[in-house]
Every structure is written in C-alpha cells, then in structure tokens.
Amino acid sequence: MTISMHFWLMTAFLLTALVGVVDGLTLNRRSILLGSASAILPSIHPSLVQEANAIPLPFEKKDRRQLELCLVNVLRVQYWAMKVADILKNAPTDDQKKKAYLEVRLGAKAMVADKKIKIGGGSLLSVITLRGLQIKDCLDDLKYYAKNKKMDQYRDDLIESLASLVEFDGLETTQDPSPRSTLTLGMYNESKNIYVQRMLTERIIPLTDQTVNYFGKDQRIKCEGYVEQFYPRELPAKKIIQEQVKPTEGEEINKQVEQ
Ligand SMILES: *[C@@H]1O[C@H](CO)[C@@H](O)[C@H](O)[C@H]1NC(C)=O
C-alpha cells in the first residue's frame, strides 16, 4: 500500500464514522423528542390520547392540553350538527335528507351509547368519527376544569339531547344494538325530519356553543383555529363567525376565583 492509499482509506473511514455519529445524534435527538412527548401524554386521560388522531396539539401548557382537546371535540360536534341540520332543511332531494337523518340518529347514538354497543350503518365515516370523539368522557373532563356547576348542566343537557335524537320515536334505544337502518329510514317522515332539525338547532348547537364559550374567548379562537387547520372538511359551509364574543360566565368566574 502506498501512503496516499492509506490516506484515502483513512479519510473514507473517518467520513463514514462521522456520518454515523451525526446520524446517531439526530436519531437520538428525535427519540428524545418522541420520548418526552410520550412521557407527557400518559398523564392525560388515556382514552383521549388515542383520539388525538396522532396530530400533536400545539398548545404549550401540558396541564391544559386535555381541556383544549375536549373543547376541540365539542366544537367538532357543533360543526357536525350545523352541517347535518343544514342538509335536513335545505337539501334538494329527499334522499339526501334521509341520508342526513340516518346520520344524525346513528351519530347521536355513537356519541352516547356504551362503547360495547354495536351501531348500525358502520360504513358512515362521520358516525365512526363521532364515536371516536368520546364526547361523554370529554364532557366529564370539562366538568373537572369548570369552576362552577354550570358545566354540569351543559353536560347533562347535551347528553340528554343527544339521547333524545336516538330514542324519540321509540324505534331505537341507547342501550341496544341498532336495528337495521332500513327500518329507521322506512319510518322516516317530514315531521321526524323537523323534530331532528329542531333538536339540533335549538338544543345541540346552542349547548355545544355555550360549553365552548364557557372557557372563554381565547380558548375558543385557539380551538376553532385548530379545527380549521386539521379538520377543514368538517367545517360547516356557513360557519357562524362570532363577531362579538362577550366574556363568558366561565371567564368572569375564573377572574373572581383568581382575585
Ligand atoms: C310521522 O310518523 C309519526 C310516527 O311514526 C306519526 O306520529 C306522524 O303523524 C307522522 N307524520 C307525518 C307527517 O306523516
């Protein structure tokens, strides 16, 4: 071997080693980051972690993450309710209305029924999504964050309203597996459509709205932004922009508590 060959071999060896070290460092840094992320997550309600849909929430305070995750989910229910209520009212064909009607009934059931209960219409993506929001658990957690009993009321009313969307005509219960969706559709008529619409617009939408507003304007803006960014297809066509969000009861109370 000549000296220059030695030199080149050595250089190549050193370069490889160096690349290896740099790679290793990057890898390590990554795994440290991942490690710390997963170290934070288990402190959150485990069922909610699953539902984070693998998108990390961009909120800084660890202890607040769960609150915001819950508010995001309540907001997603609100947007869903706005969308289906709009279809029930304005869709040009009866078929479209019927489809939305079935979605409301199964979706409401997916939100309130026990996790073990089989929901019909399994092919409806929105129903699967709604079930994944684990809204009952979220509402329980929100109760924990709330400073007064107002939130208990919102929770109970919201769950009761969702349950009534399932049970109002006696064909379905929240306790049993769903009957075939053909039965629900076969018994569909205009007055049922109107009942469901009213339940959505007069109960579900205001209650989800009050729930999110309870935690204040800043939280609302943050969570709306999050849904817009990560679930743009869930946004209702005519998203109600709340121009003047007054300080909510929750904010007022929080202030009082802090003072
Ligand atoms: C719709 O069905 C319900 C019960 O299934 C019935 O009481 C109601 O009268 C019906 N409405 C119309 C407009 O047919």
PDBQT file of the ligand as one rigid body, heavy atoms in Angstrom, charges set to zero:
ROOT
HETATM    1  C1  LIG A 301     -94.655  10.630  11.108  1.00  0.00    +0.000 C 
HETATM    2  O1  LIG A 301     -94.581   9.440  11.891  1.00  0.00    +0.000 OA
HETATM    3  C2  LIG A 301     -95.044   9.567  13.225  1.00  0.00    +0.000 C 
HETATM    4  C3  LIG A 301     -94.851   8.268  13.972  1.00  0.00    +0.000 C 
HETATM    5  O2  LIG A 301     -94.127   7.328  13.272  1.00  0.00    +0.000 OA
HETATM    6  C4  LIG A 301     -96.514   9.967  13.214  1.00  0.00    +0.000 C 
HETATM    7  O3  LIG A 301     -96.973  10.113  14.551  1.00  0.00    +0.000 OA
HETATM    8  C5  LIG A 301     -96.672  11.267  12.452  1.00  0.00    +0.000 C 
HETATM    9  O4  LIG A 301     -98.018  11.616  12.379  1.00  0.00    +0.000 OA
HETATM   10  C6  LIG A 301     -96.109  11.132  11.061  1.00  0.00    +0.000 C 
HETATM   11  N1  LIG A 301     -96.146  12.416  10.400  1.00  0.00    +0.000 N 
HETATM   12  C7  LIG A 301     -96.491  12.582   9.138  1.00  0.00    +0.000 C 
HETATM   13  C8  LIG A 301     -96.482  13.992   8.635  1.00  0.00    +0.000 C 
HETATM   14  O5  LIG A 301     -96.813  11.659   8.435  1.00  0.00    +0.000 OA
ENDROOT
TORSDOF 0
